Amino acid sequence: MIGRSKKETPAPGPVAPEEHPAAGKGRPTPKRREAEARNQRPLVPTDRKAAKREMRERRNEMYAKQQEAMRTGDERYLPVRDKGPVRRWVRDYVDSHFSPSEYFLPLAMASIVLLFFASMFPEVAVIGMIVMYVAFAISLAFAIGYAMIIRRKLRARFDEDQIPRFTGIYAFSRLFQPRFLRAPKPQVKRGEQPA
């Protein structure tokens, strides 16, 4: 060839055998058919009644654990909505303070009962409705203000990324529940500081 110089490449020398040969896995690779057969599971169990019974038992066991957690406050089995240190602090803070909002629901029920007797006692029914609307306005204003205070205290206590979304609504809804109907059950007494 014109213009090209041939460079001689040195011939490769004998390859030295490795001092420590790589150890294999000690067993042959399984055939694809065998691996697929081992991983196959039937889509429908052979004994449907037993599978249904087992699934029902598992569901009942989980439900029982969740109900016990709702009474004791055990974080492991609480629903996702109630899990975490932030939600726990919000529950404890709400439960440790007095709230006029928690009395709105019983008052509303009493007003509804009064409406049944509106034809016999119209003045009483009107007074009951006025009391219910006033109580609702007071409860709503208190709950909104309280939820804003809780949100501010959360920002001071926890990082912003630790606070789940809608925590203010979580506190707001708990404020409107009567104390004995709250779930999870209150773990602190009134006046006690949350941990």
GROMACS elastic network, one bead per residue, 0.5 to 0.9 nm:
[ bonds ]
;  ai    aj funct       b0    kb
    1     4     6  0.60666   500
    1     5     6  0.83058   500
    2     5     6  0.83562   500
    8    11     6  0.89083   500
    9    12     6  0.88032   500
   10    13     6  0.85631   500
   12    15     6  0.82477   500
   13    16     6  0.89528   500
   16    19     6  0.87270   500
   17    20     6  0.87745   500
   17    21     6  0.84255   500
   18    21     6  0.58359   500
   18    22     6  0.87400   500
   20    23     6  0.84757   500
   23    26     6  0.77888   500
   24    27     6  0.77718   500
   25    28     6  0.78273   500
   25    29     6  0.88706   500
   27    30     6  0.86522   500
   28    31     6  0.89350   500
   29    32     6  0.89314   500
   30    33     6  0.82251   500
   30    34     6  0.63839   500
   30    35     6  0.64295   500
   31    34     6  0.53084   500
   31    35     6  0.64095   500
   31    36     6  0.87639   500
   32    35     6  0.51396   500
   32    36     6  0.61367   500
   32    37     6  0.84922   500
   33    36     6  0.52813   500
   33    37     6  0.60942   500
   33    38     6  0.86312   500
   34    37     6  0.50991   500
   34    38     6  0.61667   500
   34    39     6  0.87689   500
   35    38     6  0.51607   500
   35    39     6  0.63849   500
   35    40     6  0.87727   500
   36    39     6  0.51838   500
   36    40     6  0.61554   500
   37    40     6  0.52744   500
   37    41     6  0.85947   500
   38    41     6  0.82966   500
   41    44     6  0.87121   500
   41    45     6  0.87645   500
   42    45     6  0.61446   500
   42    46     6  0.79502   500
   44    47     6  0.86141   500
   44    48     6  0.76538   500
   45    48     6  0.57324   500
   45    50     6  0.88727   500
   45    51     6  0.68278   500
   46    50     6  0.89807   500
   46    51     6  0.85276   500
   47    50     6  0.55505   500
   47    51     6  0.63204   500
   47    52     6  0.87454   500
   48    51     6  0.50195   500
   48    52     6  0.60067   500
   48    53     6  0.84734   500
   49    52     6  0.51062   500
   49    53     6  0.60843   500
   49    54     6  0.85335   500
   50    53     6  0.50434   500
   50    54     6  0.60469   500
   50    55     6  0.85163   500
   51    54     6  0.50992   500
   51    55     6  0.60923   500
   51    56     6  0.85470   500
   52    55     6  0.50873   500
   52    56     6  0.60692   500
   52    57     6  0.85676   500
   53    56     6  0.50736   500
   53    57     6  0.61362   500
   53    58     6  0.85803   500
   54    57     6  0.51143   500
   54    58     6  0.61601   500
   54    59     6  0.86062   500
   55    58     6  0.50864   500
   55    59     6  0.61242   500
   55    60     6  0.85738   500
   56    59     6  0.50507   500
   56    60     6  0.60436   500
   56    61     6  0.84710   500
   57    60     6  0.50915   500
   57    61     6  0.60392   500
   57    62     6  0.85880   500
   58    61     6  0.51087   500
   58    62     6  0.62366   500
   58    63     6  0.85977   500
   59    62     6  0.51426   500
   59    63     6  0.60794   500
   59    64     6  0.85811   500
   60    64     6  0.60484   500
   60    65     6  0.85696   500
   61    64     6  0.51175   500
   61    65     6  0.62535   500
   61    66     6  0.86129   500
   62    65     6  0.51120   500
   62    66     6  0.61376   500
   62    67     6  0.86503   500
   62    77     6  0.80216   500
   63    66     6  0.50047   500
   63    67     6  0.61368   500
   63    68     6  0.85782   500
   64    67     6  0.51297   500
   64    68     6  0.61708   500
   64    69     6  0.85427   500
   65    68     6  0.51142   500
   65    69     6  0.61044   500
   65    70     6  0.86342   500
   65    77     6  0.62288   500
   65    78     6  0.84934   500
   66    70     6  0.61865   500
   66    71     6  0.87929   500
   66    74     6  0.86923   500
   66    76     6  0.87806   500
   66    77     6  0.51158   500
   66    78     6  0.56830   500
   66    79     6  0.72595   500
   67    71     6  0.65412   500
   67    72     6  0.88085   500
   67    77     6  0.84970   500
   67    78     6  0.82576   500
   67   184     6  0.87891   500
   68    71     6  0.51723   500
   68    72     6  0.61634   500
   68    73     6  0.80669   500
   68    74     6  0.78894   500
   68    77     6  0.83579   500
   68    78     6  0.89641   500
   69    72     6  0.50285   500
   69    73     6  0.50312   500
   69    75     6  0.70082   500
   69    76     6  0.77794   500
   69    77     6  0.57781   500
   69    78     6  0.57501   500
   69   184     6  0.75710   500
   70    73     6  0.54984   500
   70    74     6  0.73135   500
   70    77     6  0.83557   500
   70    78     6  0.65439   500
   70    79     6  0.88059   500
   70   183     6  0.60860   500
   70   185     6  0.60578   500
   71    74     6  0.82009   500
   71   183     6  0.77249   500
   71   184     6  0.60695   500
   71   185     6  0.52785   500
   71   186     6  0.82930   500
   71   187     6  0.86893   500
   72   184     6  0.78159   500
   72   185     6  0.71854   500
   72   186     6  0.87931   500
   72   187     6  0.75139   500
   73    76     6  0.89306   500
   73    77     6  0.87670   500
   73    78     6  0.74474   500
   73    88     6  0.85561   500
   73   184     6  0.63692   500
   73   185     6  0.71500   500
   73   186     6  0.82209   500
   73   187     6  0.70310   500
   74    77     6  0.63245   500
   74    78     6  0.66495   500
   75    78     6  0.53670   500
   75    79     6  0.86374   500
   75    82     6  0.82239   500
   75    83     6  0.59978   500
   75    84     6  0.72268   500
   75    85     6  0.89279   500
   75    88     6  0.87265   500
   76    79     6  0.87964   500
   76    83     6  0.79665   500
   77    80     6  0.87857   500
   77    83     6  0.85254   500
   78    81     6  0.79753   500
   78    82     6  0.61371   500
   78    83     6  0.59498   500
   78   184     6  0.82419   500
   79    82     6  0.55895   500
   79    83     6  0.63911   500
   80    83     6  0.51937   500
   80    84     6  0.83492   500
   81    84     6  0.87879   500
   81    87     6  0.82377   500
   81   170     6  0.88367   500
   82    87     6  0.59023   500
   82    88     6  0.72161   500
   82    91     6  0.89016   500
   82   184     6  0.78409   500
   83    86     6  0.81929   500
   83    87     6  0.63516   500
   83    88     6  0.71395   500
   84    87     6  0.56118   500
   84    88     6  0.62425   500
   84    89     6  0.87467   500
   85    89     6  0.60643   500
   85    90     6  0.86168   500
   85   162     6  0.89577   500
   86    89     6  0.51403   500
   86    90     6  0.62468   500
   86    91     6  0.86927   500
   86   154     6  0.76598   500
   86   158     6  0.76495   500
   86   162     6  0.74484   500
   86   163     6  0.63188   500
   86   164     6  0.77271   500
   86   167     6  0.84052   500
   87    90     6  0.50203   500
   87    91     6  0.61708   500
   87    92     6  0.85889   500
   87   163     6  0.84128   500
   87   164     6  0.82019   500
   87   167     6  0.72981   500
   87   170     6  0.81554   500
   87   171     6  0.86289   500
   88    91     6  0.51809   500
   88    92     6  0.61957   500
   88    93     6  0.85530   500
   89    92     6  0.50966   500
   89    93     6  0.59672   500
   89    94     6  0.85265   500
   89   154     6  0.86596   500
   89   194     6  0.64860   500
   89   195     6  0.71341   500
   90    93     6  0.50861   500
   90    94     6  0.60973   500
   90    95     6  0.84571   500
   90   150     6  0.72868   500
   90   154     6  0.82534   500
   90   167     6  0.80940   500
   90   168     6  0.89936   500
   90   170     6  0.82731   500
   90   171     6  0.63993   500
   90   194     6  0.86487   500
   91    94     6  0.52685   500
   91    95     6  0.59994   500
   91    96     6  0.84919   500
   91   170     6  0.88053   500
   91   171     6  0.71977   500
   91   174     6  0.75872   500
   91   184     6  0.83994   500
   91   186     6  0.72771   500
   91   187     6  0.84676   500
   91   194     6  0.87675   500
   92    95     6  0.50855   500
   92    96     6  0.59718   500
   92    97     6  0.88091   500
   92   186     6  0.69225   500
   92   187     6  0.67504   500
   92   188     6  0.60707   500
   92   189     6  0.87781   500
   92   192     6  0.88098   500
   92   193     6  0.79879   500
   92   194     6  0.52671   500
   92   195     6  0.78475   500
   93    96     6  0.52861   500
   93    97     6  0.66761   500
   93   150     6  0.80867   500
   93   188     6  0.85622   500
   93   192     6  0.88017   500
   93   193     6  0.73366   500
   93   194     6  0.56459   500
   93   195     6  0.89370   500
   94    97     6  0.56196   500
   94    98     6  0.79461   500
   94    99     6  0.81367   500
   94   146     6  0.88377   500
   94   150     6  0.85981   500
   94   171     6  0.70374   500
   94   174     6  0.73539   500
   94   175     6  0.66395   500
   95    98     6  0.76068   500
   95    99     6  0.88389   500
   95   174     6  0.86404   500
   95   175     6  0.83517   500
   95   179     6  0.74149   500
   95   186     6  0.59532   500
   95   187     6  0.78377   500
   95   188     6  0.64762   500
   95   189     6  0.70202   500
   95   190     6  0.64910   500
   95   191     6  0.87751   500
   95   192     6  0.88964   500
   95   194     6  0.88592   500
   96   186     6  0.84866   500
   96   187     6  0.89798   500
   96   188     6  0.60295   500
   96   189     6  0.56318   500
   96   191     6  0.51730   500
   96   192     6  0.55468   500
   96   193     6  0.66649   500
   96   194     6  0.71382   500
   97   189     6  0.86322   500
   97   190     6  0.56250   500
   97   191     6  0.60787   500
   97   192     6  0.82365   500
   98   101     6  0.89640   500
   98   102     6  0.86010   500
   98   190     6  0.70073   500
   98   191     6  0.82423   500
   99   102     6  0.58733   500
   99   103     6  0.78882   500
   99   139     6  0.82659   500
   99   142     6  0.77968   500
   99   143     6  0.80176   500
   99   146     6  0.89831   500
   99   175     6  0.66872   500
   99   176     6  0.82932   500
  100   103     6  0.56469   500
  100   104     6  0.72019   500
  100   135     6  0.86518   500
  100   138     6  0.79111   500
  100   139     6  0.60498   500
  100   142     6  0.75253   500
  100   143     6  0.86194   500
  100   175     6  0.85280   500
  100   176     6  0.84803   500
  101   104     6  0.53654   500
  101   105     6  0.80424   500
  101   135     6  0.82592   500
  101   136     6  0.79818   500
  101   138     6  0.76733   500
  101   140     6  0.70764   500
  101   142     6  0.69590   500
  101   143     6  0.65109   500
  101   175     6  0.60175   500
  101   177     6  0.77014   500
  101   178     6  0.82329   500
  102   105     6  0.67313   500
  102   106     6  0.82849   500
  102   139     6  0.79589   500
  102   174     6  0.83491   500
  102   175     6  0.58732   500
  102   177     6  0.51397   500
  102   179     6  0.69272   500
  103   106     6  0.57715   500
  103   107     6  0.63084   500
  103   108     6  0.87293   500
  103   135     6  0.87360   500
  103   139     6  0.83938   500
  103   176     6  0.76208   500
  103   177     6  0.80396   500
  103   178     6  0.63577   500
  104   107     6  0.50523   500
  104   108     6  0.59886   500
  104   109     6  0.86258   500
  104   132     6  0.78888   500
  104   135     6  0.64075   500
  104   136     6  0.65163   500
  104   139     6  0.67399   500
  104   176     6  0.70959   500
  104   177     6  0.85518   500
  104   178     6  0.83668   500
  105   108     6  0.50867   500
  105   109     6  0.62740   500
  105   110     6  0.87225   500
  105   176     6  0.73381   500
  105   177     6  0.73766   500
  105   178     6  0.73360   500
  106   109     6  0.50864   500
  106   110     6  0.62957   500
  106   111     6  0.87185   500
  106   178     6  0.80941   500
  107   110     6  0.51027   500
  107   111     6  0.62729   500
  107   112     6  0.87461   500
  107   131     6  0.86202   500
  107   132     6  0.67391   500
  107   135     6  0.80013   500
  108   111     6  0.50114   500
  108   112     6  0.62536   500
  108   113     6  0.87190   500
  108   128     6  0.89865   500
  108   129     6  0.87612   500
  108   132     6  0.59474   500
  108   133     6  0.89075   500
  108   135     6  0.86303   500
  108   136     6  0.84967   500
  109   112     6  0.51268   500
  109   113     6  0.63676   500
  109   114     6  0.87475   500
  110   113     6  0.51093   500
  110   114     6  0.63171   500
  110   115     6  0.88446   500
  110   128     6  0.82142   500
  110   132     6  0.89586   500
  111   115     6  0.64007   500
  111   125     6  0.75782   500
  111   128     6  0.53417   500
  111   129     6  0.62875   500
  111   131     6  0.81998   500
  111   132     6  0.65337   500
  112   115     6  0.51052   500
  112   116     6  0.70162   500
  112   125     6  0.89410   500
  112   128     6  0.84822   500
  112   129     6  0.84164   500
  113   116     6  0.55138   500
  113   117     6  0.74511   500
  114   117     6  0.54562   500
  114   118     6  0.66394   500
  114   121     6  0.87256   500
  114   124     6  0.73861   500
  114   125     6  0.55887   500
  114   128     6  0.67903   500
  114   129     6  0.86127   500
  115   119     6  0.83105   500
  115   122     6  0.86311   500
  115   124     6  0.87348   500
  115   125     6  0.55302   500
  115   126     6  0.84932   500
  115   128     6  0.80377   500
  115   129     6  0.82124   500
  116   119     6  0.76474   500
  116   120     6  0.88310   500
  116   125     6  0.84359   500
  117   120     6  0.53979   500
  117   121     6  0.59855   500
  117   122     6  0.75929   500
  117   124     6  0.84832   500
  117   125     6  0.71272   500
  118   121     6  0.51646   500
  118   123     6  0.78282   500
  118   124     6  0.73347   500
  118   125     6  0.51495   500
  118   126     6  0.79722   500
  119   122     6  0.57594   500
  119   125     6  0.85979   500
  121   124     6  0.54861   500
  121   125     6  0.64541   500
  121   126     6  0.89032   500
  122   125     6  0.51224   500
  122   126     6  0.62256   500
  122   127     6  0.86714   500
  123   126     6  0.52122   500
  123   127     6  0.62402   500
  123   128     6  0.85659   500
  124   127     6  0.51251   500
  124   128     6  0.60446   500
  124   129     6  0.86511   500
  125   129     6  0.62154   500
  125   130     6  0.86813   500
  126   129     6  0.51431   500
  126   130     6  0.62474   500
  126   131     6  0.86078   500
  127   130     6  0.51199   500
  127   131     6  0.61117   500
  127   132     6  0.85483   500
  128   131     6  0.51202   500
  128   132     6  0.61335   500
  128   133     6  0.87454   500
  129   132     6  0.50069   500
  129   133     6  0.62478   500
  129   134     6  0.86189   500
  130   133     6  0.52419   500
  130   134     6  0.61842   500
  130   135     6  0.84952   500
  131   134     6  0.51783   500
  131   135     6  0.59840   500
  131   136     6  0.84787   500
  132   135     6  0.50594   500
  132   136     6  0.60424   500
  132   137     6  0.86603   500
  133   137     6  0.62097   500
  133   138     6  0.86724   500
  134   137     6  0.51557   500
  134   138     6  0.62521   500
  134   139     6  0.85196   500
  135   138     6  0.51763   500
  135   139     6  0.59614   500
  135   140     6  0.84182   500
  136   139     6  0.50682   500
  136   140     6  0.59096   500
  136   141     6  0.84716   500
  137   140     6  0.51968   500
  137   141     6  0.61296   500
  137   142     6  0.85218   500
  138   141     6  0.52683   500
  138   142     6  0.60694   500
  138   143     6  0.85328   500
  139   142     6  0.51287   500
  139   143     6  0.59810   500
  139   144     6  0.85325   500
  139   176     6  0.78441   500
  140   143     6  0.51517   500
  140   144     6  0.60981   500
  140   145     6  0.85277   500
  140   176     6  0.87034   500
  141   144     6  0.53242   500
  141   145     6  0.61731   500
  141   146     6  0.84896   500
  142   145     6  0.52341   500
  142   146     6  0.59540   500
  142   147     6  0.84983   500
  143   146     6  0.50269   500
  143   147     6  0.59676   500
  143   148     6  0.85609   500
  143   171     6  0.83863   500
  143   172     6  0.57089   500
  143   173     6  0.84941   500
  143   175     6  0.63660   500
  143   176     6  0.75149   500
  144   147     6  0.51607   500
  144   148     6  0.63131   500
  144   149     6  0.87699   500
  144   168     6  0.87567   500
  144   172     6  0.67992   500
  145   148     6  0.51719   500
  145   149     6  0.63312   500
  145   150     6  0.87301   500
  146   149     6  0.50269   500
  146   150     6  0.61674   500
  146   151     6  0.85713   500
  146   171     6  0.83211   500
  146   172     6  0.77451   500
  146   175     6  0.85728   500
  147   150     6  0.50619   500
  147   151     6  0.61425   500
  147   152     6  0.87050   500
  147   167     6  0.86857   500
  147   168     6  0.53228   500
  147   169     6  0.74204   500
  147   170     6  0.86945   500
  147   171     6  0.59298   500
  147   172     6  0.56820   500
  147   175     6  0.86359   500
  148   151     6  0.50376   500
  148   152     6  0.62948   500
  148   153     6  0.87100   500
  148   168     6  0.70551   500
  149   152     6  0.51410   500
  149   153     6  0.62383   500
  149   154     6  0.85830   500
  150   153     6  0.50766   500
  150   154     6  0.60423   500
  150   155     6  0.86658   500
  150   168     6  0.73083   500
  150   171     6  0.77021   500
  151   154     6  0.50609   500
  151   155     6  0.63516   500
  151   156     6  0.88273   500
  151   167     6  0.76397   500
  151   168     6  0.61573   500
  151   171     6  0.89549   500
  152   155     6  0.52507   500
  152   156     6  0.65010   500
  152   157     6  0.88120   500
  153   156     6  0.51065   500
  153   157     6  0.61670   500
  153   158     6  0.85107   500
  154   157     6  0.50295   500
  154   158     6  0.56472   500
  154   159     6  0.82158   500
  154   160     6  0.85056   500
  154   163     6  0.75330   500
  155   158     6  0.54891   500
  155   159     6  0.64401   500
  155   160     6  0.63118   500
  155   163     6  0.79828   500
  156   159     6  0.78150   500
  158   161     6  0.83027   500
  158   162     6  0.63836   500
  158   163     6  0.69607   500
  159   162     6  0.53108   500
  159   163     6  0.68839   500
  160   163     6  0.55540   500
  160   164     6  0.86089   500
  161   164     6  0.74922   500
  163   166     6  0.88410   500
  163   167     6  0.71627   500
  164   167     6  0.59766   500
  165   168     6  0.81528   500
  165   169     6  0.89021   500
  166   169     6  0.51685   500
  166   170     6  0.62654   500
  166   171     6  0.88100   500
  167   171     6  0.62868   500
  167   172     6  0.85243   500
  168   171     6  0.51629   500
  168   172     6  0.60811   500
  168   173     6  0.86677   500
  169   173     6  0.60401   500
  169   174     6  0.84681   500
  170   173     6  0.53824   500
  170   174     6  0.62976   500
  170   175     6  0.87136   500
  171   174     6  0.51294   500
  171   175     6  0.61518   500
  171   176     6  0.89269   500
  172   175     6  0.51931   500
  172   176     6  0.67300   500
  173   176     6  0.53758   500
  173   177     6  0.67273   500
  174   177     6  0.52810   500
  174   178     6  0.82948   500
  174   179     6  0.86838   500
  174   182     6  0.69183   500
  174   183     6  0.86224   500
  175   178     6  0.77733   500
  175   179     6  0.86108   500
  176   179     6  0.89621   500
  177   180     6  0.82123   500
  177   181     6  0.63560   500
  177   182     6  0.59376   500
  178   181     6  0.54279   500
  178   182     6  0.64697   500
  179   182     6  0.54255   500
  179   183     6  0.89922   500
  179   185     6  0.81763   500
  179   186     6  0.74572   500
  180   183     6  0.86333   500
  180   185     6  0.75989   500
  180   186     6  0.83030   500
  181   184     6  0.89327   500
  181   185     6  0.77530   500
  182   185     6  0.55499   500
  182   186     6  0.70290   500
  183   186     6  0.76006   500
  184   187     6  0.84544   500
  186   189     6  0.75483   500
  188   191     6  0.84429   500
  188   192     6  0.62354   500
  188   193     6  0.79151   500
  188   194     6  0.71684   500
  189   192     6  0.54856   500
  189   193     6  0.86350   500
  190   193     6  0.85231   500
